[in-house]
Amino acid sequence: MLNITKNVNGGDLKVILEGRLDTTTAPMLEAELNKSLSEVKNLTFDLEKLDYISSAGLRVLLSSQKIMNKQGSMVIINTSSEVKEIFDVTGFSDILTIK
């Protein structure tokens, strides 16, 4: 299960993810982002309550990064140690901006 909370402030979008971002839930996040990203200049993912991310979830983050490279910036904050380890092992720590 994945809970998605979006906070919009002008051109800033903060997406708070809670639960699991996997093959089942990644399409849900992708659909939400497709509806939301057109006017966004600064995208922030808050992963404090994200327990797990699969390759499908990583793909959604990577496609979001590609979009934001053209129209603004993207940052990932509050990453749990489990999710941070997945980013490190997959090399995503070098691709994404993680604070």
N, CA, C and O atoms as CSV, one atom per row, in Angstrom:
chain,resi,resn,atom,element,x,y,z
A,1,MET,N,N,0.837,-1.191,0.000
A,1,MET,CA,C,0.000,0.000,0.000
A,1,MET,C,C,0.875,1.245,0.000
A,1,MET,O,O,1.936,1.269,0.623
A,2,LEU,N,N,0.430,2.261,-0.691
A,2,LEU,CA,C,1.160,3.519,-0.787
A,2,LEU,C,C,0.188,4.674,-0.587
A,2,LEU,O,O,-0.846,4.756,-1.250
A,3,ASN,N,N,0.534,5.558,0.332
A,3,ASN,CA,C,-0.213,6.801,0.497
A,3,ASN,C,C,0.604,7.921,-0.125
A,3,ASN,O,O,1.800,8.051,0.135
A,4,ILE,N,N,-0.052,8.728,-0.951
A,4,ILE,CA,C,0.588,9.842,-1.632
A,4,ILE,C,C,-0.076,11.133,-1.172
A,4,ILE,O,O,-1.285,11.307,-1.318
A,5,THR,N,N,0.728,12.034,-0.613
A,5,THR,CA,C,0.227,13.346,-0.212
A,5,THR,C,C,0.963,14.388,-1.033
A,5,THR,O,O,2.194,14.402,-1.071
A,6,LYS,N,N,0.199,15.273,-1.702
A,6,LYS,CA,C,0.809,16.316,-2.516
A,6,LYS,C,C,0.518,17.675,-1.891
A,6,LYS,O,O,-0.627,17.999,-1.577
A,7,ASN,N,N,1.576,18.463,-1.716
A,7,ASN,CA,C,1.443,19.837,-1.242
A,7,ASN,C,C,1.972,20.753,-2.338
A,7,ASN,O,O,3.147,20.691,-2.701
A,8,VAL,N,N,1.083,21.613,-2.866
A,8,VAL,CA,C,1.461,22.528,-3.940
A,8,VAL,C,C,1.538,23.942,-3.390
A,8,VAL,O,O,0.650,24.396,-2.668
A,9,ASN,N,N,2.630,24.637,-3.747
A,9,ASN,CA,C,2.793,26.031,-3.356
A,9,ASN,C,C,3.401,26.756,-4.560
A,9,ASN,O,O,4.620,26.770,-4.733
A,10,GLY,N,N,2.550,27.350,-5.379
A,10,GLY,CA,C,3.025,27.994,-6.601
A,10,GLY,C,C,3.644,26.962,-7.522
A,10,GLY,O,O,2.983,26.001,-7.916
A,11,GLY,N,N,4.925,27.155,-7.871
A,11,GLY,CA,C,5.631,26.221,-8.744
A,11,GLY,C,C,6.330,25.109,-7.995
A,11,GLY,O,O,7.070,24.327,-8.592
A,12,ASP,N,N,6.102,25.026,-6.683
A,12,ASP,CA,C,6.734,23.993,-5.862
A,12,ASP,C,C,5.741,22.876,-5.564
A,12,ASP,O,O,4.597,23.134,-5.190
A,13,LEU,N,N,6.183,21.643,-5.734
A,13,LEU,CA,C,5.366,20.485,-5.408
A,13,LEU,C,C,6.160,19.582,-4.472
A,13,LEU,O,O,7.278,19.170,-4.780
A,14,LYS,N,N,5.564,19.285,-3.331
A,14,LYS,CA,C,6.165,18.337,-2.394
A,14,LYS,C,C,5.287,17.094,-2.376
A,14,LYS,O,O,4.083,17.172,-2.128
A,15,VAL,N,N,5.903,15.949,-2.641
A,15,VAL,CA,C,5.189,14.670,-2.674
A,15,VAL,C,C,5.689,13.841,-1.491
A,15,VAL,O,O,6.869,13.498,-1.417
A,16,ILE,N,N,4.789,13.527,-0.579
A,16,ILE,CA,C,5.121,12.727,0.594
A,16,ILE,C,C,4.621,11.313,0.342
A,16,ILE,O,O,3.436,11.095,0.093
A,17,LEU,N,N,5.542,10.355,0.409
A,17,LEU,CA,C,5.196,8.952,0.157
A,17,LEU,C,C,5.265,8.164,1.448
A,17,LEU,O,O,6.213,8.296,2.222
A,18,GLU,N,N,4.253,7.345,1.672
A,18,GLU,CA,C,4.179,6.538,2.888
A,18,GLU,C,C,3.778,5.120,2.516
A,18,GLU,O,O,2.754,4.902,1.869
A,19,GLY,N,N,4.601,4.153,2.934
A,19,GLY,CA,C,4.286,2.750,2.650
A,19,GLY,C,C,5.319,2.123,1.738
A,19,GLY,O,O,6.523,2.242,1.962
A,20,ARG,N,N,4.820,1.440,0.682
A,20,ARG,CA,C,5.687,0.709,-0.243
A,20,ARG,C,C,5.494,1.226,-1.666
A,20,ARG,O,O,4.371,1.347,-2.156
A,21,LEU,N,N,6.611,1.526,-2.311
A,21,LEU,CA,C,6.579,1.930,-3.717
A,21,LEU,C,C,7.134,0.754,-4.514
A,21,LEU,O,O,8.346,0.566,-4.613
A,22,ASP,N,N,6.215,-0.037,-5.084
A,22,ASP,CA,C,6.612,-1.273,-5.755
A,22,ASP,C,C,5.831,-1.427,-7.064
A,22,ASP,O,O,5.194,-0.484,-7.534
A,23,THR,N,N,5.889,-2.611,-7.634
A,23,THR,CA,C,5.244,-2.872,-8.925
A,23,THR,C,C,3.751,-2.566,-8.892
A,23,THR,O,O,3.185,-2.113,-9.887
A,24,THR,N,N,3.121,-2.810,-7.762
A,24,THR,CA,C,1.688,-2.585,-7.633
A,24,THR,C,C,1.346,-1.105,-7.502
A,24,THR,O,O,0.352,-0.646,-8.066
A,25,THR,N,N,2.165,-0.352,-6.759
A,25,THR,CA,C,1.828,1.038,-6.439
A,25,THR,C,C,2.511,2.064,-7.337
A,25,THR,O,O,2.062,3.208,-7.401
A,26,ALA,N,N,3.587,1.687,-8.033
A,26,ALA,CA,C,4.308,2.643,-8.888
A,26,ALA,C,C,3.412,3.270,-9.962
A,26,ALA,O,O,3.519,4.474,-10.195
A,27,PRO,N,N,2.528,2.503,-10.630
A,27,PRO,CA,C,1.655,3.132,-11.630
A,27,PRO,C,C,0.740,4.210,-11.032
A,27,PRO,O,O,0.400,5.184,-11.703
A,28,MET,N,N,0.351,4.030,-9.781
A,28,MET,CA,C,-0.479,5.018,-9.086
A,28,MET,C,C,0.286,6.334,-8.929
A,28,MET,O,O,-0.247,7.410,-9.202
A,29,LEU,N,N,1.547,6.234,-8.485
A,29,LEU,CA,C,2.375,7.430,-8.331
A,29,LEU,C,C,2.640,8.071,-9.685
A,29,LEU,O,O,2.581,9.294,-9.814
A,30,GLU,N,N,2.927,7.266,-10.683
A,30,GLU,CA,C,3.197,7.800,-12.008
A,30,GLU,C,C,1.998,8.570,-12.551
A,30,GLU,O,O,2.162,9.632,-13.153
A,31,ALA,N,N,0.803,8.045,-12.344
A,31,ALA,CA,C,-0.414,8.726,-12.793
A,31,ALA,C,C,-0.593,10.060,-12.075
A,31,ALA,O,O,-0.950,11.059,-12.699
A,32,GLU,N,N,-0.346,10.079,-10.766
A,32,GLU,CA,C,-0.458,11.324,-9.990
A,32,GLU,C,C,0.546,12.364,-10.488
A,32,GLU,O,O,0.210,13.540,-10.629
A,33,LEU,N,N,1.773,11.927,-10.750
A,33,LEU,CA,C,2.802,12.856,-11.213
A,33,LEU,C,C,2.495,13.371,-12.612
A,33,LEU,O,O,2.727,14.544,-12.904
A,34,ASN,N,N,1.980,12.517,-13.472
A,34,ASN,CA,C,1.639,12.954,-14.828
A,34,ASN,C,C,0.591,14.063,-14.809
A,34,ASN,O,O,0.597,14.941,-15.671
A,35,LYS,N,N,-0.304,14.023,-13.829
A,35,LYS,CA,C,-1.336,15.071,-13.705
A,35,LYS,C,C,-0.762,16.355,-13.125
A,35,LYS,O,O,-1.331,17.427,-13.326
A,36,SER,N,N,0.358,16.266,-12.405
A,36,SER,CA,C,0.810,17.379,-11.571
A,36,SER,C,C,2.050,18.119,-12.048
A,36,SER,O,O,2.248,19.271,-11.663
A,37,LEU,N,N,2.886,17.507,-12.866
A,37,LEU,CA,C,4.219,18.060,-13.110
A,37,LEU,C,C,4.302,19.188,-14.130
A,37,LEU,O,O,5.326,19.868,-14.193
A,38,SER,N,N,3.273,19.411,-14.922
A,38,SER,CA,C,3.404,20.353,-16.040
A,38,SER,C,C,3.800,21.766,-15.613
A,38,SER,O,O,4.547,22.426,-16.336
A,39,GLU,N,N,3.334,22.241,-14.486
A,39,GLU,CA,C,3.625,23.614,-14.053
A,39,GLU,C,C,4.666,23.687,-12.936
A,39,GLU,O,O,4.932,24.766,-12.407
A,40,VAL,N,N,5.250,22.556,-12.576
A,40,VAL,CA,C,6.146,22.498,-11.419
A,40,VAL,C,C,7.563,22.912,-11.801
A,40,VAL,O,O,8.099,22.477,-12.820
A,41,LYS,N,N,8.159,23.763,-10.962
A,41,LYS,CA,C,9.555,24.173,-11.135
A,41,LYS,C,C,10.466,23.455,-10.142
A,41,LYS,O,O,11.619,23.161,-10.457
A,42,ASN,N,N,9.954,23.175,-8.950
A,42,ASN,CA,C,10.733,22.509,-7.907
A,42,ASN,C,C,9.921,21.339,-7.354
A,42,ASN,O,O,8.848,21.523,-6.779
A,43,LEU,N,N,10.453,20.140,-7.540
A,43,LEU,CA,C,9.786,18.926,-7.081
A,43,LEU,C,C,10.586,18.338,-5.930
A,43,LEU,O,O,11.795,18.133,-6.040
A,44,THR,N,N,9.895,18.069,-4.817
A,44,THR,CA,C,10.525,17.452,-3.656
A,44,THR,C,C,9.782,16.177,-3.308
A,44,THR,O,O,8.558,16.178,-3.171
A,45,PHE,N,N,10.522,15.094,-3.166
A,45,PHE,CA,C,9.959,13.846,-2.659
A,45,PHE,C,C,10.408,13.692,-1.216
A,45,PHE,O,O,11.608,13.688,-0.939
A,46,ASP,N,N,9.458,13.565,-0.291
A,46,ASP,CA,C,9.750,13.301,1.115
A,46,ASP,C,C,9.510,11.813,1.356
A,46,ASP,O,O,8.376,11.338,1.298
A,47,LEU,N,N,10.596,11.083,1.627
A,47,LEU,CA,C,10.507,9.628,1.743
A,47,LEU,C,C,10.658,9.139,3.180
A,47,LEU,O,O,10.986,7.975,3.410
A,48,GLU,N,N,10.422,10.021,4.144
A,48,GLU,CA,C,10.602,9.658,5.553
A,48,GLU,C,C,9.801,8.414,5.937
A,48,GLU,O,O,10.272,7.586,6.717
A,49,LYS,N,N,8.582,8.281,5.385
A,49,LYS,CA,C,7.706,7.172,5.768
A,49,LYS,C,C,7.613,6.099,4.684
A,49,LYS,O,O,6.727,5.245,4.714
A,50,LEU,N,N,8.549,6.156,3.721
A,50,LEU,CA,C,8.580,5.121,2.690
A,50,LEU,C,C,9.390,3.940,3.222
A,50,LEU,O,O,10.564,4.082,3.563
A,51,ASP,N,N,8.748,2.774,3.287
A,51,ASP,CA,C,9.386,1.585,3.858
A,51,ASP,C,C,10.217,0.819,2.840
A,51,ASP,O,O,11.212,0.188,3.195
A,52,TYR,N,N,9.809,0.871,1.572
A,52,TYR,CA,C,10.435,0.026,0.551
A,52,TYR,C,C,10.257,0.656,-0.813
A,52,TYR,O,O,9.233,1.281,-1.089
A,53,ILE,N,N,11.264,0.488,-1.671
A,53,ILE,CA,C,11.145,0.922,-3.063
A,53,ILE,C,C,11.714,-0.185,-3.952
A,53,ILE,O,O,12.803,-0.700,-3.696
A,54,SER,N,N,10.968,-0.543,-4.995
A,54,SER,CA,C,11.411,-1.576,-5.931
A,54,SER,C,C,11.951,-0.908,-7.195
A,54,SER,O,O,11.988,0.318,-7.294
A,55,SER,N,N,12.365,-1.726,-8.153
A,55,SER,CA,C,12.862,-1.184,-9.417
A,55,SER,C,C,11.773,-0.382,-10.132
A,55,SER,O,O,12.074,0.594,-10.818
A,56,ALA,N,N,10.518,-0.786,-9.977
A,56,ALA,CA,C,9.414,-0.033,-10.595
A,56,ALA,C,C,9.312,1.364,-9.979
A,56,ALA,O,O,9.057,2.338,-10.687
A,57,GLY,N,N,9.509,1.460,-8.679
A,57,GLY,CA,C,9.508,2.754,-8.005
A,57,GLY,C,C,10.694,3.608,-8.418
A,57,GLY,O,O,10.560,4.816,-8.614
A,58,LEU,N,N,11.853,2.978,-8.549
A,58,LEU,CA,C,13.045,3.696,-9.001
A,58,LEU,C,C,12.832,4.261,-10.401
A,58,LEU,O,O,13.275,5.369,-10.702
A,59,ARG,N,N,12.158,3.504,-11.248
A,59,ARG,CA,C,11.882,3.958,-12.613
A,59,ARG,C,C,11.023,5.221,-12.609
A,59,ARG,O,O,11.259,6.133,-13.401
A,60,VAL,N,N,10.025,5.278,-11.722
A,60,VAL,CA,C,9.167,6.459,-11.634
A,60,VAL,C,C,9.986,7.670,-11.181
A,60,VAL,O,O,9.821,8.766,-11.717
A,61,LEU,N,N,10.869,7.474,-10.195
A,61,LEU,CA,C,11.717,8.583,-9.744
A,61,LEU,C,C,12.639,9.045,-10.861
A,61,LEU,O,O,12.843,10.245,-11.043
A,62,LEU,N,N,13.195,8.104,-11.609
A,62,LEU,CA,C,14.105,8.453,-12.699
A,62,LEU,C,C,13.375,9.218,-13.801
A,62,LEU,O,O,13.906,10.194,-14.330
A,63,SER,N,N,12.175,8.789,-14.148
A,63,SER,CA,C,11.424,9.512,-15.187
A,63,SER,C,C,11.027,10.903,-14.699
A,63,SER,O,O,10.987,11.845,-15.490
A,64,SER,N,N,10.735,11.041,-13.409
A,64,SER,CA,C,10.438,12.365,-12.836
A,64,SER,C,C,11.673,13.254,-12.910
A,64,SER,O,O,11.575,14.442,-13.217
A,65,GLN,N,N,12.841,12.669,-12.627
A,65,GLN,CA,C,14.090,13.426,-12.693
A,65,GLN,C,C,14.341,13.929,-14.110
A,65,GLN,O,O,14.778,15.066,-14.292
A,66,LYS,N,N,14.074,13.104,-15.106
A,66,LYS,CA,C,14.279,13.501,-16.503
A,66,LYS,C,C,13.373,14.669,-16.877
A,66,LYS,O,O,13.800,15.601,-17.559
A,67,ILE,N,N,12.130,14.615,-16.431
A,67,ILE,CA,C,11.185,15.713,-16.695
A,67,ILE,C,C,11.662,16.987,-16.010
A,67,ILE,O,O,11.680,18.059,-16.615
A,68,MET,N,N,12.049,16.861,-14.740
A,68,MET,CA,C,12.439,18.044,-13.974
A,68,MET,C,C,13.778,18.625,-14.448
A,68,MET,O,O,14.026,19.816,-14.260
A,69,ASN,N,N,14.632,17.817,-15.051
A,69,ASN,CA,C,15.879,18.348,-15.614
A,69,ASN,C,C,15.584,19.392,-16.682
A,69,ASN,O,O,16.378,20.311,-16.885
A,70,LYS,N,N,14.446,19.263,-17.369
A,70,LYS,CA,C,14.072,20.184,-18.442
A,70,LYS,C,C,13.349,21.421,-17.927
A,70,LYS,O,O,13.396,22.475,-18.561
A,71,GLN,N,N,12.675,21.304,-16.774
A,71,GLN,CA,C,11.822,22.425,-16.357
A,71,GLN,C,C,12.111,22.948,-14.953
A,71,GLN,O,O,11.432,23.868,-14.497
A,72,GLY,N,N,13.084,22.399,-14.266
A,72,GLY,CA,C,13.368,22.885,-12.914
A,72,GLY,C,C,14.312,21.957,-12.180
A,72,GLY,O,O,15.334,21.542,-12.725
A,73,SER,N,N,13.968,21.628,-10.930
A,73,SER,CA,C,14.846,20.779,-10.133
A,73,SER,C,C,14.033,19.773,-9.329
A,73,SER,O,O,12.839,19.953,-9.088
A,74,MET,N,N,14.717,18.711,-8.925
A,74,MET,CA,C,14.088,17.674,-8.117
A,74,MET,C,C,15.044,17.290,-7.004
A,74,MET,O,O,16.247,17.152,-7.227
A,75,VAL,N,N,14.507,17.119,-5.805
A,75,VAL,CA,C,15.307,16.704,-4.663
A,75,VAL,C,C,14.535,15.666,-3.869
A,75,VAL,O,O,13.305,15.684,-3.825
A,76,ILE,N,N,15.271,14.763,-3.245
A,76,ILE,CA,C,14.683,13.745,-2.378
A,76,ILE,C,C,15.178,14.001,-0.970
A,76,ILE,O,O,16.381,14.126,-0.740
A,77,ILE,N,N,14.243,14.081,-0.016
A,77,ILE,CA,C,14.605,14.378,1.369
A,77,ILE,C,C,14.103,13.283,2.310
A,77,ILE,O,O,13.233,12.485,1.962
A,78,ASN,N,N,14.675,13.271,3.503
A,78,ASN,CA,C,14.235,12.390,4.600
A,78,ASN,C,C,14.199,10.913,4.199
A,78,ASN,O,O,13.227,10.212,4.480
A,79,THR,N,N,15.248,10.455,3.552
A,79,THR,CA,C,15.290,9.061,3.102
A,79,THR,C,C,15.621,8.143,4.272
A,79,THR,O,O,16.575,8.391,5.010
A,80,SER,N,N,14.836,7.086,4.440
A,80,SER,CA,C,15.121,6.106,5.494
A,80,SER,C,C,16.400,5.355,5.146
A,80,SER,O,O,16.817,5.345,3.987
A,81,SER,N,N,17.018,4.734,6.126
A,81,SER,CA,C,18.279,4.019,5.886
A,81,SER,C,C,18.067,2.858,4.918
A,81,SER,O,O,18.954,2.556,4.119
A,82,GLU,N,N,16.899,2.199,4.977
A,82,GLU,CA,C,16.618,1.087,4.069
A,82,GLU,C,C,16.543,1.566,2.618
A,82,GLU,O,O,17.134,0.959,1.725
A,83,VAL,N,N,15.818,2.651,2.395
A,83,VAL,CA,C,15.663,3.182,1.035
A,83,VAL,C,C,16.991,3.777,0.556
A,83,VAL,O,O,17.347,3.633,-0.614
A,84,LYS,N,N,17.712,4.433,1.441
A,84,LYS,CA,C,19.024,5.007,1.087
A,84,LYS,C,C,19.976,3.898,0.641
A,84,LYS,O,O,20.744,4.080,-0.304
A,85,GLU,N,N,19.926,2.771,1.307
A,85,GLU,CA,C,20.781,1.641,0.927
A,85,GLU,C,C,20.436,1.143,-0.478
A,85,GLU,O,O,21.330,0.803,-1.253
A,86,ILE,N,N,19.150,1.100,-0.807
A,86,ILE,CA,C,18.726,0.706,-2.156
A,86,ILE,C,C,19.250,1.711,-3.186
A,86,ILE,O,O,19.721,1.318,-4.253
A,87,PHE,N,N,19.168,3.002,-2.870
A,87,PHE,CA,C,19.711,4.025,-3.772
A,87,PHE,C,C,21.217,3.817,-3.968
A,87,PHE,O,O,21.721,3.930,-5.085
A,88,ASP,N,N,21.929,3.517,-2.886
A,88,ASP,CA,C,23.378,3.321,-2.968
A,88,ASP,C,C,23.741,2.099,-3.803
A,88,ASP,O,O,24.613,2.167,-4.669
A,89,VAL,N,N,23.071,0.988,-3.541
A,89,VAL,CA,C,23.369,-0.273,-4.227
A,89,VAL,C,C,23.082,-0.172,-5.731
A,89,VAL,O,O,23.822,-0.725,-6.545
A,90,THR,N,N,22.015,0.530,-6.093
A,90,THR,CA,C,21.620,0.635,-7.500
A,90,THR,C,C,22.348,1.753,-8.244
A,90,THR,O,O,22.251,1.849,-9.467
A,91,GLY,N,N,23.069,2.590,-7.517
A,91,GLY,CA,C,23.751,3.715,-8.145
A,91,GLY,C,C,22.882,4.947,-8.292
A,91,GLY,O,O,23.323,5.953,-8.846
A,92,PHE,N,N,21.655,4.884,-7.804
A,92,PHE,CA,C,20.745,6.032,-7.917
A,92,PHE,C,C,21.207,7.207,-7.047
A,92,PHE,O,O,20.811,8.349,-7.284
A,93,SER,N,N,22.037,6.931,-6.050
A,93,SER,CA,C,22.580,8.022,-5.220
A,93,SER,C,C,23.402,8.987,-6.071
A,93,SER,O,O,23.505,10.172,-5.751
A,94,ASP,N,N,23.988,8.474,-7.161
A,94,ASP,CA,C,24.794,9.321,-8.040
A,94,ASP,C,C,23.947,10.070,-9.065
A,94,ASP,O,O,24.386,11.078,-9.620
A,95,ILE,N,N,22.737,9.579,-9.314
A,95,ILE,CA,C,21.865,10.164,-10.344
A,95,ILE,C,C,20.919,11.195,-9.722
A,95,ILE,O,O,20.691,12.255,-10.304
A,96,LEU,N,N,20.372,10.892,-8.552
A,96,LEU,CA,C,19.369,11.740,-7.907
A,96,LEU,C,C,19.999,12.648,-6.877
A,96,LEU,O,O,21.045,12.325,-6.313
A,97,THR,N,N,19.373,13.777,-6.628
A,97,THR,CA,C,19.822,14.681,-5.569
A,97,THR,C,C,19.119,14.291,-4.291
A,97,THR,O,O,17.909,14.473,-4.154
A,98,ILE,N,N,19.890,13.745,-3.344
A,98,ILE,CA,C,19.339,13.245,-2.086
A,98,ILE,C,C,19.925,14.045,-0.942
A,98,ILE,O,O,21.144,14.131,-0.791
A,99,LYS,N,N,19.049,14.631,-0.136
A,99,LYS,CA,C,19.507,15.441,1.011
A,99,LYS,C,C,19.085,14.789,2.297
A,99,LYS,O,O,19.370,15.309,3.375
